[in-house]
Amino acid sequence: MTEKARVRRGPGRLVALAVLAGSLTGSLVATGAPGAAAAGASGERPPGDGGTEVCRLSTGPYQREVEKYLGLPQDGKQSAEDCAAIRTLQSAYGISPADGYAGLVSRRAAAVDWAVRHPASLTGCSGRTRLVVCVDQSRQLLWVQRGRKVVFGPVPARTGMPGHRTRNGTHPVYRRVVKFWSSLYDAPMPYSQFFDGGQALHASYRPIFEDPGSHGCVNLRYDDAKALWSLLRLGDGVRVFGSRQDN
């Protein structure tokens, strides 16, 4: 089964899951999901878990990378400990099924979690006195910095799919529309901040880790896009670099 990210429904609209504010790793490695290690050994869900997924003990294609990001032994082989930690990560980021498998979606979520705990890894943006939005396509991350100081993020982002790639480069925010509707794709683009032609930073109601990617815009979870809207002004910079990794 292919892993997917999901969003929760709130009153009247979809609302995005929040990124964990603190470190996941301490709870992941020290405790794991309640009963998850035992579930990994038996292949059954722990009593009272409330879910339907079983722990997959097969090695995923991004096993070693996920192990690195979560602070697990980097042997590239799935274990009960790995599965428990990955399942906790998946549950926290709304990834379904939360079965402990190290697929691409989980790799992206683990990269976000690692970057939150390692701000020194947020490189690639040139220093400047004004705010600059940094979009790292390789890790599917977005953050904002002023000079060398990170003032927002990192948060997960989704950039362009094959045939609709988000263009690398540095551009100013030149247009801002709170309730933009795309006539091209007949879809809402809340909190749109345009920076390169028709490409914009904006909220998406789709699960943020979902493939195949956007049509060129930089998609954000609703609450992240709303917060970014409050932070930026016309003329602030957006720097896009790297390349999105696809299945």
Secondary structure, DSSP 8 states (H G I E B T S, - for coil): ---EE--EEETTEEE-----SS-SHHHHHHT-STTHHHHHHHTS--TT---------S--TTHHHHHHHHT---SSS--HHHHHHHHHHHHHTTEES-S----HHHHHHHHHHHHHH-GGG-------SSEEEEEETTTTEEEEEETTEEEEEEEE-B-B-TTS----EEEE--EEEEEEEETTTTEEEEEEEEEETTEEEEE-SS-TT-SS-BSSSEEE-HHHHHHHHHH--TT-EEEEES-----
